[in-house]
Amino acid sequence: MPKSFKFKQFSVYDDNSSMKVGTDAVLLGTWANTSKADSILDIGTGCGIIALMLAQRTSAIIDAIDIDKSSILDAENNIKNSNWTKRINISNISLQDFIKKNDKKYDLILSNPPFFNNSLKPTDKKRQLAKHTDSLPFETLVYSVKKLLNKNGKFCLILPMNEFQIFKNIIFVEGLFINNITLVKPKKSKEINRVLAEISFSEKSKNKINELCIRNEDNSFTGEYKELTKDFYLE
């Protein structure tokens, strides 16, 4: 029987999805600033976990897209079994095709994007699509966000530290600004391995930069991570 990941207000199955439920998605879904967000776009929704988290946190209409058909099947089933079926719209479409067919603007856009540029590609084609930038180059992602984001909107994403340095340069070239950054450590004794970033069209006078540690040395969750995810994780 397929295993589900049970959260406080919904459950998620990811058996068919190219990318499984993981800490990156949970971090982005809890960290993103949802204030004044009436319309949300989830790029690369996978099994739909981020869309479901944002539906729980807001009253927004959410569009969720993914290029992988199997992932969309999981997302559709997960959303059908949730309390927010009327507010989440799922589409099996690439971002490149989505911007050609859609002229809607969004208050909040989120993405846990593919990030491997030069590493050995996995033999599984679905995981290759999900994890490698061949299917969604950073330049294409930034260009699309510029087309789809409201002038006062926010774009939030999570990336490994090295890939974020590449992405940051593209952001600046395209005239966007990073307003908020959280540097993520898996443990206090480990190096930073993820970056959460909020991006917009407006330059703030002072960027917010802080750190978040996920686990203590005994592998238990830190107090700060528990506080961030308290509305989702079961005790």
Backbone bond lengths (Angstrom), bond angles and torsions (degrees), N, CA, C in turn:
res aa  C-N    CA-C-N  psi(-1)  N-CA   C-N-CA  omega(-1)  CA-C   N-CA-C  phi
1 M - - - 1.477 - - 1.531 109.57 -
2 P 1.330 118.28 135.05 1.464 120.90 -179.68 1.526 111.95 -58.06
3 K 1.310 115.86 141.46 1.458 121.50 179.85 1.525 109.76 -88.16
4 S 1.317 116.74 135.22 1.461 120.29 177.09 1.521 109.90 -108.39
5 F 1.333 114.72 151.85 1.455 121.37 173.03 1.519 106.62 -99.87
6 K 1.307 116.40 115.94 1.460 121.00 -173.92 1.516 110.84 -96.68
7 F 1.319 115.01 123.05 1.458 122.36 173.78 1.525 108.01 -109.29
8 K 1.309 117.04 177.72 1.466 119.79 -173.39 1.522 113.16 -62.31
9 Q 1.336 117.66 -37.60 1.459 119.71 -175.23 1.531 114.36 -119.39
10 F 1.327 117.62 1.97 1.464 120.01 178.26 1.532 109.73 -161.75
11 S 1.334 114.55 165.58 1.461 121.29 174.86 1.528 109.11 -122.99
12 V 1.319 116.36 153.49 1.457 121.56 -176.69 1.531 109.56 -131.54
13 Y 1.324 115.78 129.38 1.459 122.74 169.82 1.522 107.83 -105.81
14 D 1.334 116.96 137.37 1.466 119.55 -178.63 1.527 112.46 -132.02
15 D 1.340 117.55 23.70 1.464 121.20 -175.46 1.527 113.26 -58.06
16 N 1.333 117.46 -36.06 1.463 121.25 -176.88 1.520 113.60 -95.44
17 S 1.311 117.01 -10.52 1.461 121.07 -172.08 1.522 111.68 -73.74
18 S 1.315 115.22 145.66 1.457 120.74 179.29 1.521 111.86 -68.30
19 M 1.325 116.47 -33.03 1.462 121.23 175.69 1.525 108.56 -121.62
20 K 1.321 115.01 130.96 1.455 120.57 -175.01 1.529 111.30 -83.34
21 V 1.326 115.52 166.05 1.466 121.01 175.05 1.526 108.62 -59.22
22 G 1.314 116.02 129.31 1.463 119.50 -178.49 1.511 111.94 -150.13
23 T 1.314 114.62 177.25 1.470 120.80 -176.61 1.518 112.21 -62.90
24 D 1.339 118.09 -35.95 1.468 120.23 -178.56 1.530 111.31 -58.16
25 A 1.328 116.31 -46.84 1.464 120.24 -179.47 1.525 111.07 -64.15
26 V 1.333 116.73 -42.64 1.467 120.46 179.85 1.526 110.37 -64.07
27 L 1.317 116.64 -41.90 1.462 120.20 178.04 1.526 111.09 -59.43
28 L 1.329 116.31 -49.79 1.470 119.69 -177.26 1.523 111.15 -64.92
29 G 1.329 116.52 -41.66 1.460 120.32 -178.80 1.510 114.29 -65.53
30 T 1.322 117.20 -28.73 1.466 120.73 179.39 1.531 112.32 -91.95
31 W 1.332 116.64 -31.65 1.465 121.56 -172.91 1.524 113.28 -81.45
32 A 1.311 118.09 -34.00 1.471 121.45 -173.43 1.521 111.97 -56.28
33 N 1.323 115.72 137.00 1.467 122.67 179.11 1.530 109.11 -78.93
34 T 1.322 116.13 113.08 1.472 121.02 -175.06 1.528 113.15 -100.06
35 S 1.322 118.12 7.49 1.461 119.73 -178.45 1.520 110.82 -62.20
36 K 1.315 116.19 135.43 1.468 124.11 178.48 1.532 112.61 61.36
37 A 1.323 116.77 25.80 1.465 120.52 -179.96 1.523 110.00 -100.76
38 D 1.330 116.08 100.72 1.469 121.48 176.99 1.530 111.54 -97.10
39 S 1.326 116.56 -18.44 1.467 121.41 178.47 1.526 108.10 -134.29
40 I 1.338 116.01 128.99 1.462 121.51 -174.49 1.524 109.62 -130.90
41 L 1.330 116.50 140.93 1.457 122.69 173.78 1.522 108.93 -120.16
42 D 1.335 116.06 126.34 1.469 122.92 176.39 1.525 107.35 -106.93
43 I 1.329 116.66 109.08 1.471 122.39 -177.44 1.522 109.45 -91.94
44 G 1.338 116.30 119.55 1.457 121.06 -177.46 1.518 110.77 77.03
45 T 1.325 116.27 56.25 1.464 121.52 -170.16 1.521 113.92 -68.72
46 G 1.348 118.30 -21.17 1.460 119.22 -178.67 1.519 110.63 61.92
47 C 1.326 116.36 -125.88 1.463 121.23 179.63 1.521 112.66 -81.19
48 G 1.336 117.68 1.12 1.462 121.32 175.66 1.507 115.31 92.99
49 I 1.331 118.07 9.08 1.469 119.77 -173.85 1.524 112.39 -61.89
50 I 1.334 118.41 -43.39 1.471 119.78 -178.24 1.523 110.54 -67.78
51 A 1.330 117.31 -40.75 1.468 120.20 177.09 1.524 110.85 -59.74
52 L 1.317 117.24 -41.03 1.468 120.94 179.16 1.527 111.17 -67.37
53 M 1.305 117.18 -40.68 1.467 120.49 178.48 1.526 110.73 -62.76
54 L 1.334 116.41 -41.25 1.465 119.99 -179.81 1.520 111.21 -71.68
55 A 1.337 117.24 -31.69 1.464 120.04 175.73 1.523 110.36 -65.86
56 Q 1.325 117.02 -37.78 1.465 120.53 177.31 1.528 111.21 -67.00
57 R 1.311 116.96 -35.40 1.464 121.17 -174.60 1.523 113.96 -84.32
58 T 1.351 117.88 -17.57 1.461 120.87 -173.12 1.524 110.65 -136.08
59 S 1.321 114.58 178.42 1.471 120.92 170.38 1.531 109.81 -111.56
60 A 1.327 116.90 20.14 1.459 122.94 -173.77 1.523 112.41 -74.31
61 I 1.339 115.18 158.36 1.456 122.14 166.62 1.523 106.74 -84.96
62 I 1.329 116.56 129.34 1.463 121.54 -172.94 1.525 110.11 -119.99
63 D 1.324 115.91 125.92 1.460 122.02 171.59 1.528 107.47 -103.01
64 A 1.329 116.45 129.48 1.460 121.29 -178.41 1.519 108.57 -125.92
65 I 1.338 117.01 127.39 1.457 120.96 -176.09 1.525 110.72 -126.02
66 D 1.339 114.74 151.45 1.467 120.07 175.13 1.523 108.24 -157.16
67 I 1.323 116.36 144.74 1.457 121.58 -178.70 1.522 112.13 -80.08
68 D 1.337 117.16 -19.18 1.464 121.80 -174.26 1.527 111.51 -92.54
69 K 1.333 117.13 121.07 1.470 121.87 -176.28 1.520 112.49 -63.65
70 S 1.327 116.96 -40.44 1.466 119.99 -178.70 1.521 111.28 -65.04
71 S 1.318 116.43 -39.81 1.461 119.95 177.04 1.522 110.95 -62.10
72 I 1.324 115.98 -41.36 1.462 120.46 179.18 1.519 111.23 -62.03
73 L 1.322 118.30 -37.03 1.465 121.14 176.93 1.521 110.70 -59.71
74 D 1.328 116.66 -45.17 1.461 120.08 176.46 1.529 110.76 -62.31
75 A 1.332 116.17 -46.03 1.467 120.21 -178.39 1.524 111.23 -60.58
76 E 1.321 116.87 -43.92 1.469 120.62 -179.77 1.526 110.96 -61.45
77 N 1.325 116.89 -43.25 1.470 120.12 179.68 1.521 111.31 -67.55
78 N 1.320 116.64 -41.76 1.467 119.62 179.90 1.521 111.89 -63.70
79 I 1.320 115.73 -40.67 1.462 119.93 -179.50 1.523 111.08 -73.00
80 K 1.328 116.89 -37.37 1.466 121.12 177.50 1.526 111.06 -59.68
81 N 1.324 116.67 -33.17 1.465 121.40 -178.35 1.527 113.02 -92.60
82 S 1.328 116.79 10.39 1.469 120.92 -179.91 1.526 110.55 -102.74
83 N 1.319 115.96 -178.87 1.468 121.98 177.84 1.527 112.87 -88.92
84 W 1.349 117.49 4.58 1.466 119.02 -169.24 1.529 112.30 -126.94
85 T 1.316 116.48 31.82 1.465 120.17 -176.87 1.531 113.10 -59.52
86 K 1.319 117.34 -31.63 1.464 120.60 -176.47 1.525 112.47 -80.45
87 R 1.323 117.45 -10.60 1.468 120.26 -176.23 1.521 114.02 -111.18
88 I 1.328 117.32 -5.26 1.466 120.02 -179.18 1.526 109.63 -118.81
89 N 1.319 115.80 121.73 1.458 122.33 178.76 1.530 109.58 -108.95
90 I 1.337 116.40 123.13 1.458 121.88 -176.45 1.530 110.23 -104.85
91 S 1.333 117.07 135.43 1.460 120.99 178.20 1.523 110.75 -136.63
92 N 1.335 115.44 132.92 1.461 121.84 174.36 1.533 108.03 -88.90
93 I 1.329 115.41 90.48 1.459 120.84 -173.82 1.522 108.89 -156.96
94 S 1.317 116.70 148.57 1.464 120.51 174.26 1.525 109.25 -76.75
95 L 1.310 116.31 157.21 1.467 119.84 176.70 1.521 110.17 -62.76
96 Q 1.323 116.33 -36.95 1.458 120.46 -179.43 1.532 111.37 -60.10
97 D 1.336 116.85 -42.37 1.467 120.34 178.57 1.525 111.36 -76.37
98 F 1.318 116.57 -31.56 1.461 120.83 -179.30 1.519 111.63 -61.61
99 I 1.327 116.90 -43.06 1.469 118.40 -177.94 1.531 111.67 -70.68
100 K 1.343 116.80 -23.34 1.466 119.74 176.91 1.525 111.75 -71.79
101 K 1.325 116.23 -30.67 1.465 121.21 -173.96 1.521 113.38 -102.52
102 N 1.311 117.55 -5.26 1.461 120.47 -170.94 1.526 110.91 -127.96
103 D 1.325 116.89 130.97 1.467 119.90 175.92 1.529 111.45 -116.11
104 K 1.319 116.61 15.53 1.456 121.92 178.91 1.524 110.18 -73.18
105 K 1.332 116.39 147.22 1.455 122.01 175.61 1.530 109.13 -110.07
106 Y 1.321 115.85 146.66 1.463 120.92 -173.97 1.529 111.54 -119.22
107 D 1.338 114.31 144.75 1.463 120.69 176.25 1.521 111.34 -77.59
108 L 1.317 116.62 -29.63 1.462 122.06 -178.78 1.525 108.95 -143.70
109 I 1.320 115.75 129.64 1.464 122.35 173.98 1.516 107.73 -121.65
110 L 1.340 115.46 135.55 1.454 120.20 178.91 1.512 109.97 -126.37
111 S 1.335 115.89 149.51 1.460 119.87 174.28 1.525 110.37 -155.47
112 N 1.324 114.22 135.38 1.459 122.71 167.29 1.533 104.10 -107.92
113 P 1.351 116.70 78.72 1.476 119.99 -161.94 1.523 112.95 -79.74
114 P 1.361 116.53 162.61 1.460 119.72 170.97 1.521 109.31 -62.54
115 F 1.338 116.38 143.63 1.460 116.99 -171.23 1.526 115.38 -135.91
116 F 1.333 119.29 -10.21 1.456 118.46 -179.52 1.521 109.91 -77.98
117 N 1.342 116.44 123.64 1.458 120.71 -178.82 1.524 113.25 -97.93
118 N 1.321 117.07 -47.59 1.461 120.30 -172.32 1.520 113.50 -125.19
119 S 1.296 117.88 2.58 1.456 119.55 -176.35 1.525 111.16 -77.45
120 L 1.323 115.77 165.26 1.464 121.73 179.78 1.519 109.96 -59.41
121 K 1.317 116.33 127.40 1.462 120.33 -177.18 1.519 111.07 -79.51
122 P 1.339 118.25 139.75 1.454 120.59 176.90 1.523 110.86 -67.41
123 T 1.347 115.98 152.85 1.465 119.97 -179.94 1.521 111.52 -72.06
124 D 1.308 118.11 -26.18 1.459 122.29 178.58 1.528 108.53 -71.48
125 K 1.337 117.25 115.99 1.467 121.33 -175.48 1.527 112.36 -61.84
126 K 1.341 116.66 -36.48 1.470 119.26 -179.16 1.528 110.38 -65.86
127 R 1.326 117.29 -43.90 1.465 120.05 179.06 1.524 110.64 -67.35
128 Q 1.342 116.23 -32.39 1.459 119.71 176.95 1.525 110.60 -62.44
129 L 1.330 116.41 -45.56 1.466 120.45 177.71 1.519 111.22 -60.45
130 A 1.327 116.44 -41.96 1.453 121.01 -173.93 1.518 112.63 -73.57
131 K 1.348 117.05 -31.28 1.456 119.54 -169.91 1.524 114.56 -105.35
132 H 1.325 118.45 -16.02 1.455 120.25 -174.16 1.526 111.84 -112.08
133 T 1.322 115.03 143.21 1.465 120.99 -174.44 1.523 113.14 -72.72
134 D 1.345 118.14 -2.75 1.470 119.73 176.18 1.526 110.84 -55.37
135 S 1.346 116.79 -39.81 1.462 121.49 -176.87 1.523 112.49 -79.56
136 L 1.333 117.08 -25.32 1.464 121.07 180.00 1.530 109.20 -150.03
137 P 1.334 117.26 82.23 1.466 119.95 177.93 1.522 111.20 -58.04
138 F 1.317 116.19 149.37 1.468 120.41 -179.94 1.523 111.50 -55.89
139 E 1.337 117.27 -39.80 1.467 120.36 -179.56 1.529 111.29 -61.14
140 T 1.335 116.27 -39.23 1.462 120.75 178.94 1.519 110.73 -67.77
141 L 1.313 116.68 -40.73 1.464 120.88 178.44 1.525 110.87 -60.82
142 V 1.323 117.00 -47.88 1.469 120.57 -178.62 1.528 110.83 -65.32
143 Y 1.327 117.66 -44.18 1.463 121.39 177.60 1.531 110.91 -57.76
144 S 1.322 116.35 -43.85 1.465 121.08 -178.56 1.516 111.28 -66.73
145 V 1.321 116.32 -41.82 1.470 119.98 178.47 1.519 110.38 -60.50
146 K 1.320 117.50 -41.93 1.465 120.71 178.42 1.530 111.44 -59.62
147 K 1.328 116.51 -36.89 1.467 120.91 -179.84 1.530 112.20 -72.85
148 L 1.330 116.85 -31.27 1.468 121.55 -169.41 1.526 114.27 -101.79
149 L 1.318 118.00 -14.84 1.458 121.31 -173.80 1.526 112.06 -87.95
150 N 1.326 116.61 133.38 1.460 121.16 171.83 1.521 110.01 -59.11
151 K 1.315 117.09 154.58 1.472 120.20 -176.61 1.521 112.32 -61.05
152 N 1.334 117.29 -27.63 1.464 120.89 177.11 1.531 112.24 -105.78
153 G 1.336 115.86 14.28 1.452 120.34 -175.75 1.523 113.49 -82.07
154 K 1.347 114.94 175.50 1.461 122.27 -178.71 1.523 109.85 -128.80
155 F 1.312 114.95 143.86 1.462 122.06 174.64 1.523 107.79 -118.38
156 C 1.343 116.96 122.44 1.457 121.36 -178.46 1.517 110.16 -119.61
157 L 1.321 116.64 137.48 1.457 120.79 179.64 1.516 110.68 -149.26
158 I 1.334 115.44 167.49 1.460 122.30 175.11 1.517 108.62 -129.31
159 L 1.338 115.86 135.82 1.458 121.76 -179.60 1.529 109.66 -145.76
160 P 1.345 117.45 155.77 1.466 119.77 168.43 1.526 109.82 -61.38
161 M 1.329 116.42 155.59 1.462 121.52 -175.37 1.527 112.76 -56.56
162 N 1.336 118.32 -48.35 1.470 120.34 -177.07 1.526 111.96 -62.72
163 E 1.335 116.13 -43.78 1.462 119.93 -179.73 1.525 111.18 -68.44
164 F 1.331 116.61 -30.95 1.464 119.65 177.99 1.530 111.31 -63.69
165 Q 1.323 117.24 -35.48 1.471 120.07 178.62 1.527 110.57 -62.62
166 I 1.331 117.02 -38.05 1.470 121.26 176.03 1.528 109.94 -67.49
167 F 1.336 115.29 -46.54 1.461 121.01 -177.54 1.524 111.09 -62.56
168 K 1.329 116.19 -38.50 1.466 121.22 -178.27 1.527 111.10 -59.88
169 N 1.307 117.10 -39.88 1.465 120.26 179.62 1.524 111.57 -64.66
170 I 1.321 116.38 -38.16 1.474 120.72 178.34 1.530 110.19 -66.05
171 I 1.324 116.15 -40.88 1.473 121.85 178.54 1.528 110.47 -56.45
172 F 1.325 116.18 -48.18 1.463 120.16 -176.87 1.528 111.76 -66.85
173 V 1.323 116.87 -40.09 1.468 121.22 178.83 1.527 110.32 -61.56
174 E 1.330 116.69 -36.26 1.468 121.66 -177.41 1.530 113.06 -84.57
175 G 1.323 117.86 3.44 1.453 120.80 175.06 1.515 114.96 79.52
176 L 1.321 117.08 22.07 1.462 121.70 174.72 1.524 109.26 -102.14
177 F 1.336 116.13 165.51 1.456 120.42 -175.10 1.526 111.04 -131.32
178 I 1.315 115.24 142.21 1.467 121.25 175.91 1.520 107.89 -91.50
179 N 1.319 116.74 121.28 1.468 121.77 -175.71 1.523 114.09 -105.16
180 N 1.328 116.64 -21.85 1.461 119.60 -173.69 1.519 108.76 -152.10
181 I 1.319 117.05 130.66 1.460 122.12 -179.68 1.521 109.81 -134.07
182 T 1.322 116.24 135.26 1.460 121.46 169.28 1.521 108.35 -122.09
183 L 1.322 115.78 123.00 1.458 122.87 179.46 1.529 107.90 -92.09
184 V 1.325 116.61 125.69 1.464 121.30 -170.38 1.525 111.05 -108.38
185 K 1.336 115.15 128.70 1.464 121.95 173.43 1.525 109.20 -109.34
186 P 1.354 118.02 135.05 1.463 118.84 176.56 1.525 112.32 -68.07
187 K 1.352 116.58 -35.23 1.470 123.65 174.75 1.518 108.54 -144.88
188 K 1.317 116.34 161.44 1.463 119.66 -177.54 1.518 112.11 -63.57
189 S 1.332 117.59 -29.05 1.463 121.75 -178.84 1.525 112.39 -86.44
190 K 1.335 117.82 -4.31 1.462 122.39 -177.00 1.524 111.23 -99.65
191 E 1.326 114.81 164.40 1.456 120.84 176.20 1.532 110.39 -79.39
192 I 1.324 115.96 159.74 1.470 121.07 173.63 1.525 109.03 -60.03
193 N 1.342 117.34 131.11 1.469 119.36 -179.13 1.525 114.05 -126.72
194 R 1.318 117.63 -6.02 1.463 121.58 177.94 1.532 109.74 -140.05
195 V 1.331 114.81 153.24 1.467 121.25 175.04 1.519 108.77 -130.15
196 L 1.320 116.26 126.88 1.462 123.10 169.80 1.520 107.31 -98.30
197 A 1.315 117.27 130.77 1.466 120.15 -176.06 1.524 111.36 -136.27
198 E 1.336 114.85 140.04 1.465 122.38 172.96 1.519 108.00 -110.47
199 I 1.322 116.75 128.68 1.464 123.61 -172.19 1.518 109.28 -127.08
200 S 1.334 116.15 144.40 1.465 119.69 179.28 1.518 110.18 -151.58
201 F 1.340 115.62 -178.72 1.459 121.40 176.89 1.524 111.93 -82.02
202 S 1.332 117.64 -11.50 1.465 121.48 -172.90 1.525 111.34 -108.44
203 E 1.319 115.67 136.58 1.456 120.60 176.82 1.528 109.24 -88.95
204 K 1.330 116.16 123.05 1.456 120.88 178.45 1.528 109.11 -86.28
205 S 1.319 115.62 153.09 1.465 119.68 -177.66 1.525 111.80 -65.15
206 K 1.345 115.85 -30.47 1.461 119.23 179.85 1.515 109.14 -145.17
207 N 1.329 116.43 120.39 1.451 120.60 177.93 1.523 110.72 -72.20
208 K 1.327 115.47 143.19 1.458 120.13 174.54 1.526 108.94 -91.15
209 I 1.333 116.31 124.97 1.460 121.54 177.38 1.520 108.38 -130.52
210 N 1.320 116.15 123.06 1.460 118.99 176.16 1.521 109.99 -142.10
211 E 1.330 115.57 175.87 1.459 121.28 -178.86 1.518 110.60 -118.97
212 L 1.322 115.30 152.26 1.458 122.67 176.35 1.521 107.91 -136.53
213 C 1.316 116.17 129.83 1.460 121.97 175.84 1.532 108.35 -109.68
214 I 1.333 116.38 131.79 1.464 119.99 -174.01 1.521 112.68 -84.95
215 R 1.341 117.56 -45.97 1.471 119.95 -174.38 1.516 112.27 -127.43
216 N 1.324 114.38 148.02 1.453 121.70 170.61 1.530 109.14 -76.66
217 E 1.343 116.99 173.93 1.460 120.28 -178.85 1.518 112.76 -65.30
218 D 1.342 117.86 -24.32 1.468 120.57 177.54 1.530 111.87 -85.56
219 N 1.341 116.21 8.75 1.469 124.35 177.33 1.529 113.94 78.29
220 S 1.312 118.03 1.86 1.467 120.82 174.29 1.524 109.12 -77.24
221 F 1.325 116.94 155.93 1.455 120.75 178.34 1.527 110.42 -69.80
222 T 1.327 115.40 142.56 1.463 120.11 176.59 1.525 110.16 -72.60
223 G 1.318 115.63 161.90 1.461 120.46 177.75 1.507 112.27 -61.12
224 E 1.330 117.56 -37.91 1.466 120.72 -178.14 1.531 111.21 -68.97
225 Y 1.333 117.25 -35.89 1.467 119.63 177.31 1.528 110.82 -71.52
226 K 1.320 116.78 -39.04 1.462 120.32 176.53 1.528 110.80 -61.27
227 E 1.327 116.48 -40.66 1.459 120.66 179.85 1.526 110.64 -64.95
228 L 1.330 116.97 -41.30 1.461 121.60 -179.15 1.527 111.37 -64.12
229 T 1.332 116.99 -37.33 1.470 121.58 -171.91 1.531 113.21 -106.23
230 K 1.313 117.94 12.29 1.462 121.47 -171.35 1.525 113.94 -61.61
231 D 1.326 117.75 -26.53 1.471 120.39 -179.10 1.536 112.59 -80.86
232 F 1.340 116.21 -4.09 1.470 118.95 -174.79 1.526 113.90 -121.80
233 Y 1.311 117.64 -47.63 1.458 118.73 -175.79 1.513 111.37 -73.91
234 L 1.343 115.48 138.76 1.457 120.92 171.66 1.519 108.81 -73.86
235 E 1.312 115.82 148.89 1.485 119.48 178.64 1.526 110.37 -71.05
